[in-house]
Amino acid sequence: MVIRGGENIYPREIEEFLYTHSDIVDVQVIGVPDPKYGEELMAWIITKEGKELTADEVREFCDGKISRYKIPRYIEFTDEYPMTASGKIQKFKLREQAKELIMQNNK
């Protein structure tokens, strides 16, 4: 669960919604630190082969279909997720990568 400005947000709910987009193969939603809200949402997305999406297109897809506070503030695209030897996604590594990206973009 991600707590954003007092609102409890379940990443799985947002992931399930984003799976309905025809160009998205996989998505992982995580919480990242935010000085104003405590945490913000970030979506890591893998698109279908040969398809390209932009963060704005994803936000536009969400607009009006899910609550505004549930729309991820940060959206990144990747080809693969960090995995364990048994094939589980390492969300803690996604959080570490997210923090680095956010720090780089805020410089």
C-alpha atoms as a printed R data frame, in Angstrom:
    type eleno elety resid chain resno       x       y       z
1   ATOM     1    CA   MET     A     1   0.000   0.000   0.000
2   ATOM     2    CA   VAL     A     2   1.158   3.530  -0.805
3   ATOM     3    CA   ILE     A     3   0.057   6.384   1.459
4   ATOM     4    CA   ARG     A     4  -0.054   9.596  -0.564
5   ATOM     5    CA   GLY     A     5  -1.128  12.671   1.378
6   ATOM     6    CA   GLY     A     6  -3.290  10.586   3.715
7   ATOM     7    CA   GLU     A     7  -4.919   8.564   0.917
8   ATOM     8    CA   ASN     A     8  -4.370   4.802   0.909
9   ATOM     9    CA   ILE     A     9  -3.599   3.635  -2.624
10  ATOM    10    CA   TYR     A    10  -3.269   0.000  -3.620
11  ATOM    11    CA   PRO     A    11  -0.703  -0.406  -6.422
12  ATOM    12    CA   ARG     A    12  -2.391  -3.605  -7.649
13  ATOM    13    CA   GLU     A    13  -5.586  -1.654  -8.431
14  ATOM    14    CA   ILE     A    14  -3.664   0.774 -10.652
15  ATOM    15    CA   GLU     A    15  -1.696  -2.054 -12.261
16  ATOM    16    CA   GLU     A    16  -4.921  -3.907 -13.106
17  ATOM    17    CA   PHE     A    17  -6.327  -0.760 -14.710
18  ATOM    18    CA   LEU     A    18  -3.177  -0.094 -16.755
19  ATOM    19    CA   TYR     A    19  -3.212  -3.707 -18.017
20  ATOM    20    CA   THR     A    20  -6.381  -2.763 -19.931
21  ATOM    21    CA   HIS     A    21  -4.312  -0.522 -22.224
22  ATOM    22    CA   SER     A    22  -3.773  -2.391 -25.489
23  ATOM    23    CA   ASP     A    23  -0.061  -1.453 -25.775
24  ATOM    24    CA   ILE     A    24   0.967  -2.402 -22.215
25  ATOM    25    CA   VAL     A    25   2.352  -5.891 -21.580
26  ATOM    26    CA   ASP     A    26   3.405  -5.488 -17.955
27  ATOM    27    CA   VAL     A    27   3.337  -2.780 -15.316
28  ATOM    28    CA   GLN     A    28   4.634  -2.413 -11.774
29  ATOM    29    CA   VAL     A    29   3.427   0.447  -9.576
30  ATOM    30    CA   ILE     A    30   5.516   1.494  -6.583
31  ATOM    31    CA   GLY     A    31   5.622   4.286  -4.048
32  ATOM    32    CA   VAL     A    32   8.543   6.697  -4.084
33  ATOM    33    CA   PRO     A    33   9.422   9.302  -1.428
34  ATOM    34    CA   ASP     A    34   7.934  12.772  -1.872
35  ATOM    35    CA   PRO     A    35   8.555  15.763   0.421
36  ATOM    36    CA   LYS     A    36   5.012  17.160   0.031
37  ATOM    37    CA   TYR     A    37   2.806  14.037   0.050
38  ATOM    38    CA   GLY     A    38   5.039  11.526   1.829
39  ATOM    39    CA   GLU     A    39   4.899   9.189  -1.156
40  ATOM    40    CA   GLU     A    40   4.091   9.503  -4.846
41  ATOM    41    CA   LEU     A    41   3.171   6.838  -7.365
42  ATOM    42    CA   MET     A    42   5.525   5.605 -10.043
43  ATOM    43    CA   ALA     A    43   4.646   3.166 -12.800
44  ATOM    44    CA   TRP     A    44   7.288   1.056 -14.541
45  ATOM    45    CA   ILE     A    45   5.827  -0.086 -17.861
46  ATOM    46    CA   ILE     A    46   6.825  -2.663 -20.451
47  ATOM    47    CA   THR     A    47   5.105  -2.029 -23.788
48  ATOM    48    CA   LYS     A    48   4.249  -4.523 -26.485
49  ATOM    49    CA   GLU     A    49   7.024  -5.191 -28.961
50  ATOM    50    CA   GLY     A    50   7.068  -2.533 -31.665
51  ATOM    51    CA   LYS     A    51   4.754  -0.203 -29.717
52  ATOM    52    CA   GLU     A    52   5.765   3.057 -28.098
53  ATOM    53    CA   LEU     A    53   3.959   5.086 -25.485
54  ATOM    54    CA   THR     A    54   4.746   8.348 -23.761
55  ATOM    55    CA   ALA     A    55   4.091   9.212 -20.135
56  ATOM    56    CA   ASP     A    56   1.543  11.808 -21.280
57  ATOM    57    CA   GLU     A    57  -0.338   9.190 -23.320
58  ATOM    58    CA   VAL     A    58  -0.541   6.938 -20.263
59  ATOM    59    CA   ARG     A    59  -1.803   9.808 -18.090
60  ATOM    60    CA   GLU     A    60  -4.356  10.713 -20.775
61  ATOM    61    CA   PHE     A    61  -5.533   7.076 -20.820
62  ATOM    62    CA   CYS     A    62  -6.062   7.262 -17.029
63  ATOM    63    CA   ASP     A    63  -7.730  10.678 -16.985
64  ATOM    64    CA   GLY     A    64 -11.426  10.424 -16.215
65  ATOM    65    CA   LYS     A    65 -11.281   6.646 -15.688
66  ATOM    66    CA   ILE     A    66  -9.518   6.507 -12.328
67  ATOM    67    CA   SER     A    67  -9.275   9.093  -9.567
68  ATOM    68    CA   ARG     A    68  -6.718  11.819 -10.203
69  ATOM    69    CA   TYR     A    69  -4.745  11.006  -7.069
70  ATOM    70    CA   LYS     A    70  -4.295   7.437  -8.382
71  ATOM    71    CA   ILE     A    71  -2.683   8.528 -11.658
72  ATOM    72    CA   PRO     A    72   1.076   7.905 -11.335
73  ATOM    73    CA   ARG     A    73   3.101  11.106 -11.135
74  ATOM    74    CA   TYR     A    74   6.174   9.331 -12.502
75  ATOM    75    CA   ILE     A    75   6.048   6.955 -15.463
76  ATOM    76    CA   GLU     A    76   9.087   5.122 -16.764
77  ATOM    77    CA   PHE     A    77   9.431   2.601 -19.562
78  ATOM    78    CA   THR     A    78  11.714  -0.415 -19.385
79  ATOM    79    CA   ASP     A    79  12.444  -3.617 -21.270
80  ATOM    80    CA   GLU     A    80  12.686  -5.795 -18.168
81  ATOM    81    CA   TYR     A    81  12.414  -5.738 -14.395
82  ATOM    82    CA   PRO     A    82  15.099  -6.768 -11.915
83  ATOM    83    CA   MET     A    83  14.293 -10.369 -10.973
84  ATOM    84    CA   THR     A    84  15.313 -12.898  -8.350
85  ATOM    85    CA   ALA     A    85  16.728 -16.269  -9.383
86  ATOM    86    CA   SER     A    86  13.247 -17.738  -8.909
87  ATOM    87    CA   GLY     A    87  11.669 -15.171 -11.252
88  ATOM    88    CA   LYS     A    88  10.074 -12.734  -8.787
89  ATOM    89    CA   ILE     A    89  10.225  -9.011  -9.497
90  ATOM    90    CA   GLN     A    90  12.462  -7.146  -7.047
91  ATOM    91    CA   LYS     A    91  10.352  -4.081  -6.294
92  ATOM    92    CA   PHE     A    92  12.944  -2.767  -3.838
93  ATOM    93    CA   LYS     A    93  15.401  -2.478  -6.743
94  ATOM    94    CA   LEU     A    94  12.763  -0.626  -8.788
95  ATOM    95    CA   ARG     A    95  12.414   1.813  -5.854
96  ATOM    96    CA   GLU     A    96  16.196   2.341  -5.769
97  ATOM    97    CA   GLN     A    97  16.266   3.009  -9.529
98  ATOM    98    CA   ALA     A    98  13.283   5.337  -9.168
99  ATOM    99    CA   LYS     A    99  14.980   7.396  -6.448
100 ATOM   100    CA   GLU     A   100  18.084   7.775  -8.623
101 ATOM   101    CA   LEU     A   101  16.012   8.846 -11.650
102 ATOM   102    CA   ILE     A   102  14.009  11.370  -9.642
103 ATOM   103    CA   MET     A   103  17.171  12.840  -8.096
104 ATOM   104    CA   GLN     A   104  18.785  13.163 -11.546
105 ATOM   105    CA   ASN     A   105  15.689  14.829 -13.014
106 ATOM   106    CA   ASN     A   106  15.438  17.309 -10.116
107 ATOM   107    CA   LYS     A   107  18.990  18.603 -10.574
